[in-house]
Amino acid sequence: MAEAATNTNIKHDWYQTDTSVVITVLLKNVNEEDLIIKYDSKKVTVDVKAFNVENDNLTFNLLHEIVPEQCGCKITPSKFEIKLKKLDGLRWDKLEGKVDKEIKAIPQASVSLTNGPPAYPTSKGKDWNKIEKEITQKEKDEKPEGEEALNKLFQEIYGKGSDEVKKAMNKSYMESGGTVLSTNWNEIGKEKVKIQPPDGMEFKTWN
């Protein structure tokens, strides 16, 4: 993992797959409306608003060309990831700078199917697996609230539940139009689940 040489106090790292380069920016609680990213063939400019930092702009002068229209960004509570589509199937020795020597495309036979970080380090002294574990732990430590917390609870119940629990949750949710969610198969499996909208509300179907 190599840290880009940019004059900023925002920490960031990067890794690559056979088809993409991913820049991970460790900045918490970034809103989508505060993030402006401009993609060029060999340059990416990131503008993060509403943060008290020395320099909100992150500019990456890339080692190789990318496909701007196939790039994107994913935001989580503890970071955001910028995924860049490689123009050629080349292994990048570094994120930024000039090519030191001629690099040939990776043979198709050796292309890996993985979408995660590579098994080999992209720079000396960086342990990407350790960094990824730290980021994952930070995300686990984030305490969701409101609807997000409720959805997470349902996901955990479904993921750890038995086949009967999963069947009950699926059947009750689908048949009730999303107004009932039950884990009791003995009760739910007997008959069709009725729609039960909240008090004072009426359930309508749209044609």
Phi, psi and omega per residue, in radians:
M1 nan 2.217 -3.088
A2 -2.013 2.368 3.115
E3 -1.623 2.230 -3.066
A4 -1.192 2.538 -3.117
A5 -1.491 1.430 -3.137
T6 -2.197 2.398 -3.117
N7 -1.342 1.546 -3.116
T8 -2.802 2.713 3.096
N9 -1.721 0.208 3.058
I10 -1.549 2.139 -3.109
K11 -1.359 2.435 3.106
H12 -2.664 2.736 3.116
D13 -2.479 3.127 3.132
W14 -2.669 2.712 2.984
Y15 -2.546 3.020 -3.093
Q16 -2.443 2.674 2.948
T17 -1.995 -2.990 -3.122
D18 -1.218 -0.406 -3.060
T19 -2.055 -0.217 -3.020
S20 -2.453 2.789 2.956
V21 -2.089 2.306 -3.105
V22 -2.066 2.113 3.073
I23 -1.750 2.120 -3.141
T24 -1.789 2.087 3.141
V25 -1.868 2.027 -3.062
L26 -1.486 1.423 3.132
L27 -2.387 2.126 -3.013
K28 -1.467 2.617 2.972
N29 0.982 0.792 3.082
V30 -1.492 2.221 3.082
N31 -1.523 2.580 -3.099
E32 -1.027 -0.644 -3.109
E33 -1.255 -0.272 3.124
D34 -1.599 -0.043 -3.021
L35 -1.986 2.084 3.105
I36 -2.122 2.101 -3.111
I37 -2.139 2.250 3.105
K38 -1.978 2.174 -3.119
Y39 -1.845 2.173 2.973
D40 -2.077 3.047 -3.052
S41 -1.070 -0.598 3.125
K42 -2.342 0.447 -3.103
K43 -2.678 2.408 3.076
V44 -2.236 2.214 3.130
T45 -2.032 2.219 -3.117
V46 -2.039 2.254 3.112
D47 -2.108 2.006 -3.141
V48 -1.899 1.998 -3.106
K49 -1.575 2.896 2.980
A50 1.141 0.458 3.071
F51 -2.183 2.388 -3.112
N52 -1.468 1.367 3.132
V53 -2.222 2.847 -3.082
E54 -1.130 -0.657 -3.096
N55 -2.547 1.979 -3.094
D56 -1.328 -0.270 -3.027
N57 -1.625 2.257 3.036
L58 -1.998 2.051 3.134
T59 -2.063 2.192 -3.129
F60 -1.996 1.992 3.051
N61 -1.592 1.747 -2.891
L62 -1.272 2.641 3.136
L63 -1.209 -0.733 -3.128
H64 -2.215 3.010 -3.096
E65 -1.397 2.632 3.080
I66 -2.158 3.045 3.078
V67 -1.855 1.698 -3.007
P68 -0.933 -0.722 -3.058
E69 -1.265 -0.168 3.117
Q70 -1.919 0.341 3.114
C71 -1.764 2.808 -3.132
G72 -2.871 -3.118 -3.070
C73 -2.436 2.468 3.076
K74 -2.113 2.237 -3.090
I75 -1.903 2.295 3.031
T76 -2.180 2.982 -3.102
P77 -1.045 -0.512 -3.052
S78 -1.862 -0.101 -3.077
K79 -2.926 3.038 2.869
F80 -2.393 2.556 -3.065
E81 -2.018 2.258 3.107
I82 -1.804 1.990 -3.109
K83 -1.738 2.073 -3.099
L84 -1.881 2.239 3.117
K85 -1.433 2.122 3.112
K86 -1.183 2.431 3.055
L87 -1.285 -0.711 3.125
D88 -2.116 2.768 3.134
G89 -1.398 1.075 -3.095
L90 -1.855 2.574 3.001
R91 -1.521 2.152 -3.122
W92 -1.474 2.221 3.078
D93 -1.356 -0.410 3.113
K94 -2.720 2.894 -3.094
L95 -1.358 -0.746 -3.057
E96 -2.157 2.913 3.055
G97 1.907 -2.820 -3.137
K98 -1.888 2.723 3.132
V99 -1.231 2.158 -3.126
D100 -1.327 -0.552 -3.122
K101 -2.665 2.943 -3.128
E102 -1.176 2.282 3.140
I103 -2.065 2.223 -3.133
K104 -1.594 2.691 3.133
A105 -1.123 2.588 3.118
I106 -1.189 2.243 3.107
P107 -1.001 2.473 -3.075
Q108 -1.041 -0.586 -3.101
A109 -1.139 -0.424 -3.074
S110 -1.682 0.034 -3.098
V111 -1.204 2.266 3.133
S112 -1.517 2.671 3.122
L113 -1.581 -0.051 -3.068
T114 -1.283 2.568 3.066
N115 -1.857 -0.004 -3.086
G116 -1.653 -2.965 3.136
P117 -1.090 2.613 -3.135
P118 -1.238 2.767 3.130
A119 -1.254 -0.514 3.139
Y120 -1.587 2.645 3.108
P121 -1.310 2.555 3.107
T122 -1.534 -0.109 3.031
S123 -2.779 2.732 -3.096
K124 -1.209 2.335 3.024
G125 1.577 -0.055 -3.135
K126 -1.832 2.250 3.086
D127 -1.872 1.620 -3.058
W128 -1.116 -0.655 -3.138
N129 -1.025 -0.714 3.121
K130 -1.138 -0.763 3.140
I131 -1.091 -0.743 -3.123
E132 -1.125 -0.673 3.100
K133 -1.122 -0.695 3.134
E134 -1.128 -0.729 3.131
I135 -1.142 -0.750 3.132
T136 -1.073 -0.696 3.130
Q137 -1.134 -0.686 3.108
K138 -1.076 -0.699 3.135
E139 -1.151 -0.652 3.106
K140 -1.155 -0.593 -3.121
D141 -1.277 -0.358 3.106
E142 -1.172 2.178 -3.106
K143 -1.641 1.903 3.131
P144 -1.210 2.727 -3.125
E145 -2.260 2.783 3.045
G146 1.023 -2.333 -3.063
E147 -1.085 -0.635 3.126
E148 -1.073 -0.741 3.124
A149 -1.132 -0.698 3.139
L150 -1.143 -0.766 3.117
N151 -1.090 -0.686 3.123
K152 -1.131 -0.693 3.117
L153 -1.094 -0.770 3.116
F154 -1.087 -0.693 3.132
Q155 -1.111 -0.706 3.133
E156 -1.179 -0.718 3.113
I157 -1.097 -0.758 -3.135
Y158 -1.155 -0.770 -3.092
G159 -1.135 -0.597 -3.103
K160 -1.681 -0.108 -3.045
G161 -1.361 2.841 3.088
S162 -1.316 3.077 3.111
D163 -1.078 -0.634 3.137
E164 -1.195 -0.668 3.093
V165 -1.090 -0.783 3.137
K166 -1.120 -0.722 3.113
K167 -1.106 -0.726 -3.135
A168 -1.113 -0.752 -3.134
M169 -1.133 -0.767 -3.133
N170 -1.134 -0.817 -3.086
K171 -1.149 -0.800 -3.101
S172 -1.146 -0.691 -3.103
Y173 -1.203 -0.791 -3.073
M174 -1.210 -0.808 -3.049
E175 -1.270 -0.443 -3.121
S176 -1.637 0.086 -3.127
G177 1.166 0.514 3.108
G178 1.453 0.171 -3.113
T179 -1.699 -0.208 3.141
V180 -2.322 2.385 3.065
L181 -2.402 1.931 -3.058
S182 -2.187 2.624 3.085
T183 -1.886 0.035 -3.072
N184 -1.646 1.690 -3.101
W185 -1.194 -0.603 3.137
N186 -1.023 -0.583 3.122
E187 -1.520 -0.798 -3.044
I188 -1.256 -0.562 -3.051
G189 -1.283 -0.193 -3.055
K190 -1.295 -0.669 -3.068
E191 -2.701 3.005 -3.139
K192 -1.155 2.396 -3.115
V193 -1.365 2.265 -3.129
K194 -1.420 2.636 3.069
I195 -1.251 2.232 -3.106
Q196 -2.266 1.417 3.125
P197 -1.182 2.755 3.114
P198 -1.044 2.732 3.132
D199 -0.972 2.353 3.104
G200 1.478 0.027 -3.137
M201 -2.107 2.679 -3.120
E202 -2.092 2.322 -3.141
F203 -1.501 2.239 3.124
K204 -2.237 2.559 3.028
T205 -1.815 2.536 -3.105
W206 -1.928 2.286 3.126
N207 -1.462 nan nan
